[in-house]
Amino acid sequence: MTDFVEQLRLAEKAAEDIYFAKVSRELIDKLHKRMQAEKDSRQPGDQSSDDARAEASPVGMKGTSVG
């Protein structure tokens, strides 16, 4: 009887592992598609908002005021 119970437990664990592996693959694919879409949407000349803020700052590279 114990072998039967152990086999049922292992079968349920295998089914659960297969299910979560499938869900994980779907999420990873979705993430890859999102990352590729973001990469494709950016133009080569675009700058991030941090770069744009740094350029708009009135402070020079060494902390001196520009002007």
Residue pairs with C-beta under 8 A, 6 or more apart in sequence:
47 55
58 65
58 66
58 67
59 65
59 66
60 66
